[in-house]
């Protein structure tokens, strides 16, 4: 289903099916009451609790469950959930990384949400579970009860159920996790609210982890498929429509422009040229100087096994940049180096005497395995190679989240919180029915989510780190921070404010952090 070139509602029907959603209401102290809710309601999965009150599901939802699975019968009251969640919280908080500890100090927002349910109630209700086939569990009611006892207690929102499912997987309870995945697939949709869409892709990440299929899914999704002259690739659309990604590029470009403002011969090396969208603006900026550079060279590293090279995408990117440079009257040269980044040598980069050299790492370094994957430590090895080139400036733009060294369960929570903010921010820039939005989420964001959640070891490519760890790596490699200029920062602040007041920007230790509300998403920094 992931390999479809265009969105098809039928191909996702099995996994992302729109269904009646449920709402828990406040019953009277002595009676259980029920209420149905319209499926389009914005509060589809909200749970409303009161201290000491029992919580029940809507009649429509329970009826649907019983009609589809006549043998599913029990709602079991168990006070163990609260102590279990508290134990898990204590375990997760035991992290040696100071910056990660700070994130998990508020972990209760994922695990215990006071706006969703009153967890002080000692009698939370166990959720009923859908099963794939009644035949599989038709032997006896005692077997059903036995399975039910092995499944972790689950709450009724997709967010809570996702966490319970991830917990089950981390504890080796694959049978319970599979049952919860079946329930989740009936609750979420890729066309709904941001909370439903993020849940839809997170559950597929969990399913892929169980099936050990994360690697093949990651390769199949076409986030970086080559563009045509009249069509942008999904990743380029993402960089254009999600302001935080775009702000990261703008910050890097401003730092580069400032560093080479008096230079006439400029050479920029990009270790992941991607769609080349960052350089559309940079070319125009350099051409607008009162005295234009006499020559600008751009060297783009492109993996020899990527779709860019095999299908001619890199050539198209080069043509597009050269045509723009010609239009604005800038002497420009594009050169591609077809090689895996890990085996690039200085001789392959064709650096020339008299050129001002700039190296750009935009959303690339996190793809390099570090010491936690291999003793070779390709991440630091690449930084040492660049240090040896003696560049005038190095720019780094990365996602500001830790999915590199954290254990699975913590990583799952980090990814959920991070991508929830990304999905919410996309709703501001693209309408709910937008095909571009669905393509971006389905191809790019889903790809990263599945890899982060489902894969381990060398198969896990998306290994993000927080700003503090990038700062430590750059410092150990011999670089010194080069803070963004005041003019550049002020210009970006104006752009951020023009988008939406929910986008945030802050400067910290020389780096610019871009976020959605209180969640940092992207960090851009410059080094010399």
C-alpha positions as CSV (number, residue, x, y, z in Angstrom):
1,X,0.0,0.0,0.0
2,X,2.9,2.3,0.6
3,X,4.2,2.1,-3.0
4,X,1.2,3.7,-4.7
5,X,2.4,6.8,-6.7
6,X,-0.8,8.7,-6.0
7,X,-3.1,8.7,-3.1
8,X,-5.8,6.0,-3.2
9,X,-8.5,5.9,-0.6
10,X,-9.1,2.2,-1.3
11,X,-5.4,1.3,-0.6
12,X,-5.6,2.8,2.9
13,X,-9.1,1.6,3.7
14,X,-8.0,-1.5,5.6
15,X,-5.7,0.4,7.9
16,X,-7.0,4.0,8.0
17,X,-10.7,3.5,8.1
18,X,-13.0,6.3,9.2
19,X,-15.2,5.0,11.9
20,X,-17.7,6.2,14.5
21,X,-15.7,7.7,17.4
22,X,-16.5,7.6,21.0
23,X,-16.7,10.1,23.8
24,X,-16.7,9.3,27.5
25,X,-19.2,11.4,29.4
26,X,-19.8,12.4,33.0
27,X,-22.4,10.0,34.4
28,X,-24.4,10.5,37.5
29,X,-23.0,9.1,40.7
30,X,-25.2,6.0,40.6
31,X,-26.1,5.4,37.0
32,X,-24.2,4.7,33.7
33,X,-25.5,6.8,30.9
34,X,-24.5,6.8,27.2
35,X,-24.1,9.3,24.5
36,X,-23.3,9.2,20.8
37,X,-21.2,11.7,19.0
38,X,-21.0,12.8,15.4
39,X,-17.8,11.4,13.8
40,X,-16.8,14.8,12.5
41,X,-16.7,16.3,15.9
42,X,-13.5,18.1,16.8
43,X,-13.5,16.3,20.2
44,X,-13.8,12.9,18.6
45,X,-11.4,11.1,21.1
46,X,-11.7,13.4,24.1
47,X,-12.3,11.7,27.4
48,X,-14.1,13.7,30.1
49,X,-13.7,12.5,33.6
50,X,-14.8,13.6,37.1
51,X,-13.3,12.5,40.4
52,X,-15.0,9.3,41.7
53,X,-17.2,9.0,38.6
54,X,-17.4,5.9,36.4
55,X,-16.5,6.3,32.7
56,X,-18.3,4.6,29.9
57,X,-18.2,4.4,26.1
58,X,-20.9,5.7,23.8
59,X,-23.6,3.2,22.9
60,X,-22.9,3.5,19.2
61,X,-19.2,2.4,19.7
62,X,-20.1,-0.5,22.0
63,X,-22.8,-1.6,19.6
64,X,-20.4,-1.6,16.7
65,X,-17.9,-3.7,18.7
66,X,-20.5,-6.3,19.7
67,X,-22.0,-6.5,16.2
68,X,-18.6,-7.1,14.6
69,X,-17.3,-9.3,17.4
70,X,-20.2,-11.0,19.2
71,X,-17.8,-12.8,21.5
72,X,-16.1,-9.7,22.8
73,X,-17.9,-9.1,26.1
74,X,-15.9,-7.9,29.1
75,X,-15.2,-4.5,30.6
76,X,-12.9,-5.2,33.5
77,X,-12.2,-2.8,36.3
78,X,-8.6,-2.8,37.5
79,X,-6.7,-0.4,39.7
80,X,-3.3,-1.7,38.6
81,X,-3.0,0.7,35.6
82,X,-2.1,3.8,37.6
83,X,0.8,2.1,39.5
84,X,2.0,0.5,36.3
85,X,2.1,3.8,34.5
86,X,3.9,5.4,37.4
87,X,6.5,2.7,37.4
88,X,7.0,3.2,33.6
89,X,7.3,6.9,34.1
90,X,10.0,6.4,36.7
91,X,11.9,4.1,34.4
92,X,11.7,6.5,31.5
93,X,13.0,9.4,33.6
94,X,16.2,7.5,34.4
95,X,18.2,8.9,31.5
96,X,21.7,10.1,31.7
97,X,21.2,12.7,29.0
98,X,20.5,16.0,30.7
99,X,18.6,17.5,27.8
100,X,16.5,14.4,27.4
101,X,15.7,14.4,31.1
102,X,14.4,17.9,30.7
103,X,12.0,16.7,28.0
104,X,10.9,13.7,30.1
105,X,10.3,15.8,33.2
106,X,7.0,16.6,31.4
107,X,6.5,13.0,30.2
108,X,3.3,12.9,32.1
109,X,1.7,14.9,29.3
110,X,1.9,11.8,27.1
111,X,1.2,9.1,29.7
112,X,-1.2,10.9,32.0
113,X,-3.1,13.8,30.6
114,X,-5.2,15.7,33.1
115,X,-7.2,17.3,30.3
116,X,-8.2,13.8,29.0
117,X,-9.0,11.7,32.1
118,X,-8.8,11.9,35.8
119,X,-6.1,9.3,36.5
120,X,-6.6,9.8,40.3
121,X,-9.7,7.7,39.9
122,X,-8.6,4.3,41.3
123,X,-10.9,2.4,39.0
124,X,-10.1,3.1,35.3
125,X,-12.0,0.8,32.9
126,X,-10.2,-1.6,30.6
127,X,-10.9,-1.0,26.9
128,X,-12.6,-3.7,24.8
129,X,-10.4,-5.0,22.0
130,X,-11.3,-5.9,18.5
131,X,-10.0,-9.2,17.0
132,X,-9.1,-9.9,13.4
133,X,-11.2,-13.1,13.2
134,X,-13.8,-14.5,15.7
135,X,-12.8,-18.0,14.5
136,X,-9.3,-17.5,15.9
137,X,-10.5,-17.1,19.4
138,X,-13.7,-19.1,19.4
139,X,-12.5,-22.0,21.5
140,X,-13.9,-20.8,24.9
141,X,-14.7,-17.8,27.0
142,X,-11.9,-18.8,29.3
143,X,-9.4,-18.4,26.6
144,X,-10.7,-14.9,25.8
145,X,-10.4,-14.0,29.5
146,X,-6.8,-15.4,29.6
147,X,-5.8,-13.2,26.6
148,X,-7.5,-10.2,28.1
149,X,-5.5,-10.4,31.3
150,X,-2.2,-10.5,29.3
151,X,-3.1,-7.3,27.4
152,X,-2.0,-4.0,29.1
153,X,-4.8,-1.9,30.4
154,X,-5.6,0.7,27.7
155,X,-7.4,4.1,27.7
156,X,-9.7,5.2,25.0
157,X,-7.9,7.9,23.1
158,X,-5.6,6.9,20.2
159,X,-2.7,8.7,22.0
160,X,-3.1,6.7,25.1
161,X,-3.7,3.4,23.2
162,X,-0.6,4.0,21.1
163,X,1.5,4.4,24.2
164,X,0.0,1.2,25.7
165,X,0.7,-0.6,22.5
166,X,4.3,0.6,22.4
167,X,4.7,-0.5,26.0
168,X,3.4,-4.0,25.2
169,X,5.9,-4.2,22.4
170,X,8.8,-3.1,24.6
171,X,7.7,-5.8,27.1
172,X,7.6,-8.5,24.5
173,X,3.8,-8.8,24.6
174,X,3.3,-9.2,20.8
175,X,-0.1,-10.8,21.0
176,X,-1.5,-7.9,23.1
177,X,0.2,-5.3,20.8
178,X,-1.3,-6.9,17.7
179,X,-4.8,-6.7,19.2
180,X,-4.3,-3.1,20.0
181,X,-3.0,-2.3,16.5
182,X,-6.3,-3.8,15.1
183,X,-8.3,-1.5,17.4
184,X,-6.2,1.6,16.5
185,X,-6.6,1.0,12.8
186,X,-10.4,1.3,13.3
187,X,-10.0,4.5,15.2
188,X,-7.7,6.7,13.1
189,X,-7.6,8.1,9.6
190,X,-5.1,9.9,7.4
191,X,-7.7,12.5,6.5
192,X,-8.8,13.6,9.9
193,X,-7.6,15.9,12.6
194,X,-3.8,16.1,13.2
195,X,-4.2,13.8,16.2
196,X,-5.8,11.2,14.1
197,X,-3.3,11.5,11.3
198,X,-0.3,11.2,13.5
199,X,-1.8,8.2,15.2
200,X,-2.5,6.6,11.8
201,X,1.1,6.7,10.9
202,X,2.5,5.9,14.3
203,X,0.4,2.7,14.5
204,X,1.8,1.6,11.1
205,X,5.2,2.2,12.6
206,X,4.3,-0.1,15.5
207,X,2.9,-2.7,13.1
208,X,6.0,-2.6,10.9
209,X,8.1,-3.1,14.1
210,X,6.2,-6.3,14.9
211,X,6.4,-7.5,11.3
212,X,10.1,-6.4,11.0
213,X,9.2,-4.7,7.7
214,X,10.3,-1.2,8.6
215,X,13.4,-1.3,6.3
216,X,11.4,-2.3,3.2
217,X,8.7,0.3,3.9
218,X,11.3,3.1,4.4
219,X,12.8,2.2,1.0
220,X,9.5,2.0,-0.8
221,X,8.1,5.4,0.2
222,X,9.0,8.0,-2.5
223,X,9.8,11.1,-0.4
224,X,12.9,11.8,-2.5
225,X,11.6,10.6,-5.9
226,X,13.1,12.8,-8.6
227,X,11.1,15.9,-9.7
228,X,10.3,16.8,-13.3
229,X,10.6,20.3,-14.7
230,X,7.0,21.0,-13.9
231,X,6.5,18.9,-10.8
232,X,8.0,19.2,-7.3
233,X,9.0,16.1,-5.3
234,X,7.2,15.5,-2.0
235,X,10.2,16.5,0.1
236,X,10.5,19.9,-1.7
237,X,6.8,20.5,-1.1
238,X,7.4,19.8,2.6
239,X,10.3,22.3,2.8
240,X,8.1,24.9,1.1
241,X,4.9,24.5,3.0
242,X,6.2,23.7,6.5
243,X,7.6,27.0,7.7
244,X,10.0,25.6,10.3
245,X,11.9,23.6,7.6
246,X,11.8,26.7,5.4
247,X,13.1,28.9,8.2
248,X,16.0,26.5,8.7
249,X,17.1,27.0,5.1
250,X,16.7,30.8,5.3
251,X,18.8,30.9,8.4
252,X,21.6,28.9,6.7
253,X,21.4,31.0,3.6
254,X,21.7,34.2,5.6
255,X,24.7,32.9,7.4
256,X,26.3,31.9,4.1
257,X,25.6,35.3,2.5
258,X,27.0,37.1,5.5
259,X,30.2,34.9,5.4
260,X,30.9,35.4,1.7
261,X,29.7,39.0,1.3
262,X,33.1,40.3,0.2
263,X,34.2,37.2,-1.7
264,X,34.3,36.9,-5.5
265,X,35.1,33.2,-5.9
266,X,32.7,31.1,-3.9
267,X,32.5,27.3,-3.6
268,X,29.6,25.7,-1.7
269,X,29.6,21.9,-0.9
270,X,26.3,20.3,0.0
271,X,26.6,16.8,1.4
272,X,22.9,16.1,0.5
273,X,21.8,18.2,-2.4
274,X,18.3,16.8,-2.1
275,X,16.0,18.8,-4.4
276,X,18.2,21.9,-4.5
277,X,15.4,24.1,-3.3
278,X,17.6,25.9,-0.7
279,X,19.8,27.3,-3.4
280,X,17.0,28.9,-5.4
281,X,16.9,31.8,-2.9
282,X,20.6,31.8,-2.3
283,X,21.4,32.3,-6.0
284,X,19.0,35.3,-6.1
285,X,20.6,36.8,-3.0
286,X,24.1,36.5,-4.3
287,X,23.0,38.0,-7.7
288,X,21.5,41.0,-5.9
289,X,24.8,42.1,-4.4
290,X,26.0,45.5,-5.6
291,X,29.1,43.7,-6.9
292,X,28.2,40.2,-8.0
293,X,30.6,37.3,-7.3
294,X,32.7,36.5,-10.4
295,X,31.9,32.8,-10.1
296,X,29.9,30.5,-7.8
297,X,30.3,26.8,-7.8
298,X,27.9,24.3,-6.1
299,X,29.1,20.7,-5.5
300,X,26.3,18.4,-4.6
301,X,26.9,15.0,-3.1
302,X,24.4,12.4,-4.3
303,X,24.3,8.8,-3.2
304,X,25.1,6.6,-6.2
305,X,22.2,4.3,-5.2
306,X,19.6,7.0,-4.8
307,X,16.6,7.6,-7.1
308,X,18.1,11.0,-8.0
309,X,21.0,9.6,-9.9
310,X,19.4,6.5,-11.4
311,X,16.4,8.3,-12.8
312,X,18.1,11.5,-13.8
313,X,16.7,13.7,-11.1
314,X,20.0,15.3,-10.2
315,X,20.5,16.5,-13.8
316,X,17.1,18.2,-13.7
317,X,18.0,19.9,-10.4
318,X,21.2,21.2,-11.9
319,X,19.5,22.5,-15.0
320,X,16.9,24.3,-12.9
321,X,19.6,26.0,-10.8
322,X,21.7,26.9,-13.8
323,X,18.6,28.4,-15.6
324,X,17.8,30.5,-12.6
325,X,21.4,31.7,-12.3
326,X,21.4,32.6,-16.0
327,X,18.2,34.6,-15.6
328,X,19.6,36.7,-12.8
329,X,23.0,37.1,-14.4
330,X,25.1,35.1,-12.0
331,X,28.1,33.0,-13.2
332,X,27.2,29.6,-11.8
333,X,28.4,26.1,-12.1
334,X,26.8,22.9,-10.7
335,X,28.7,19.7,-10.2
336,X,27.4,16.4,-8.9
337,X,29.5,13.9,-7.0
338,X,27.9,10.4,-7.2
339,X,29.1,8.7,-4.1
340,X,28.0,7.6,-0.7
341,X,28.8,10.3,1.8
342,X,30.7,7.9,4.0
343,X,33.4,7.3,1.3
344,X,33.8,10.8,0.0
345,X,37.4,12.1,0.1
346,X,38.8,15.6,-0.2
347,X,40.2,14.9,-3.7
348,X,36.6,14.2,-4.9
349,X,35.4,17.6,-4.0
350,X,37.8,19.6,-6.3
351,X,38.5,22.5,-3.9
352,X,40.5,25.2,-5.6
353,X,42.9,27.8,-4.2
354,X,41.5,31.3,-3.9
355,X,37.9,30.2,-3.4
356,X,35.9,30.9,-0.3
357,X,34.7,27.5,0.8
358,X,31.4,26.9,2.5
359,X,30.0,23.5,3.6
360,X,26.3,23.1,4.1
361,X,24.7,20.2,6.2
362,X,20.9,20.7,5.8
363,X,19.0,17.7,7.3
364,X,21.9,15.4,6.4
365,X,24.1,14.7,9.4
366,X,21.5,12.7,11.2
367,X,21.6,10.1,8.5
368,X,25.2,9.3,9.3
369,X,25.7,6.4,11.8
370,X,27.5,7.4,15.0
371,X,29.4,5.6,17.7
372,X,26.1,4.1,19.0
373,X,25.8,2.1,15.7
374,X,29.4,1.4,14.7
375,X,32.9,1.9,16.0
376,X,33.7,3.6,12.7
377,X,31.5,6.5,13.8
378,X,30.8,7.9,10.3
379,X,29.2,11.0,11.7
380,X,32.3,12.4,13.5
381,X,34.5,11.1,10.7
382,X,32.7,13.3,8.2
383,X,33.0,16.3,10.4
384,X,36.8,15.7,10.7
385,X,37.0,15.5,6.9
386,X,35.2,18.8,6.6
387,X,37.5,20.4,9.2
388,X,40.5,19.4,7.1
389,X,39.1,21.3,4.1
390,X,39.5,24.5,6.2
391,X,36.1,26.0,5.2
392,X,35.2,29.6,5.8
393,X,31.8,28.5,7.2
394,X,29.9,25.3,8.0
395,X,26.1,25.5,8.4
396,X,24.1,22.8,10.2
397,X,20.3,22.5,10.0
398,X,18.7,19.6,11.9
399,X,15.5,18.4,13.6
400,X,15.7,19.3,17.3
401,X,14.7,16.0,18.8
402,X,16.5,13.0,20.3
403,X,15.7,9.7,18.3
404,X,19.3,8.5,18.1
405,X,20.4,6.8,21.3
406,X,17.2,6.7,23.3
407,X,15.6,3.2,24.0
408,X,12.5,2.3,22.0
409,X,9.8,3.4,24.3
410,X,11.3,6.8,25.0
411,X,12.0,7.2,21.3
412,X,8.4,6.5,20.5
413,X,7.2,9.2,22.9
414,X,9.8,11.7,21.5
415,X,8.7,10.9,17.9
416,X,5.0,11.2,18.8
417,X,5.4,14.6,20.5
418,X,7.6,15.9,17.7
419,X,5.5,14.8,14.7
420,X,2.3,15.9,16.5
421,X,3.6,19.4,16.4
422,X,4.6,19.1,12.7
423,X,1.2,17.8,11.7
424,X,-0.6,20.6,13.6
425,X,1.6,23.2,11.9
426,X,0.8,21.7,8.5
427,X,-2.9,22.4,9.1
428,X,-2.2,26.1,9.2
429,X,-0.5,26.1,5.8
430,X,-2.4,23.5,3.8
431,X,-6.1,22.8,3.8
432,X,-7.3,19.4,5.1
433,X,-8.3,18.2,1.7
434,X,-5.0,19.2,0.0
435,X,-3.5,16.4,-2.1
436,X,0.0,18.0,-1.5
437,X,-0.5,17.7,2.3
438,X,-1.5,14.1,2.0
439,X,1.5,13.3,-0.2
440,X,3.9,15.1,2.1
441,X,2.6,13.3,5.2
442,X,2.3,9.9,3.4
443,X,5.6,9.9,1.7
444,X,8.0,12.1,3.8
445,X,6.7,12.2,7.4
446,X,5.3,8.6,7.4
447,X,8.7,7.4,6.0
448,X,10.6,9.0,8.9
449,X,8.1,7.9,11.5
450,X,8.1,4.3,10.4
451,X,11.9,4.2,10.3
452,X,12.2,5.8,13.7
453,X,9.7,3.5,15.4
454,X,10.1,0.2,13.5
455,X,13.9,0.0,12.9
456,X,17.0,-0.6,15.0
457,X,20.7,-0.8,14.4
458,X,22.0,0.0,10.9
459,X,18.4,-0.1,9.5
460,X,17.5,3.0,11.6
461,X,18.6,5.8,9.3
462,X,16.6,8.7,10.9
463,X,18.8,9.4,14.0
464,X,18.1,12.9,15.1
465,X,19.9,14.6,18.0
466,X,19.0,17.6,20.1
467,X,20.8,21.0,19.7
468,X,23.2,20.4,22.7
469,X,24.5,17.2,21.2
470,X,25.2,18.8,17.8
471,X,27.0,21.6,19.6
472,X,29.2,19.1,21.4
473,X,30.0,17.2,18.2
474,X,30.9,20.3,16.3
475,X,33.1,21.6,19.2
476,X,34.9,18.2,19.5
477,X,35.5,18.2,15.7
478,X,37.4,21.6,16.2
479,X,34.7,24.1,15.1
480,X,33.8,27.4,16.9
481,X,30.2,28.7,16.9
482,X,29.5,31.6,14.6
483,X,26.3,33.2,15.8
484,X,23.8,34.5,13.3
485,X,24.0,38.2,12.7
486,X,21.4,40.5,14.3
487,X,20.1,41.6,10.9
488,X,19.6,38.0,9.8
489,X,17.8,37.1,13.0
490,X,15.5,40.1,12.8
491,X,14.6,39.4,9.2
492,X,13.7,35.8,10.1
493,X,11.6,36.9,13.1
494,X,9.5,39.1,10.8
495,X,8.9,36.2,8.5
496,X,8.0,33.9,11.4
497,X,5.5,36.5,12.7
498,X,3.9,36.9,9.2
499,X,3.0,33.2,9.1
500,X,1.3,32.6,12.4
501,X,1.8,33.6,16.0
502,X,1.9,29.9,17.0
503,X,5.3,29.6,15.2
504,X,8.1,30.5,17.6
505,X,11.7,31.5,17.2
506,X,14.4,31.8,19.8
507,X,18.1,32.3,19.9
508,X,20.2,30.2,22.2
509,X,24.0,29.8,22.4
510,X,24.4,31.1,18.9
511,X,21.8,28.9,17.2
512,X,18.3,29.7,16.0
513,X,15.5,27.4,17.2
514,X,12.2,27.3,15.3
515,X,9.2,25.7,16.8
516,X,5.4,25.3,17.0
517,X,4.0,26.7,20.2
518,X,6.3,25.3,22.9
519,X,7.8,22.5,20.9
520,X,11.2,23.1,19.2
521,X,11.3,21.5,15.7
522,X,14.3,22.8,13.8
523,X,17.6,24.2,14.9
524,X,20.0,26.1,12.6
525,X,23.6,27.0,13.5
526,X,26.8,28.2,11.8
527,X,30.4,27.2,12.6
528,X,33.9,28.3,11.6
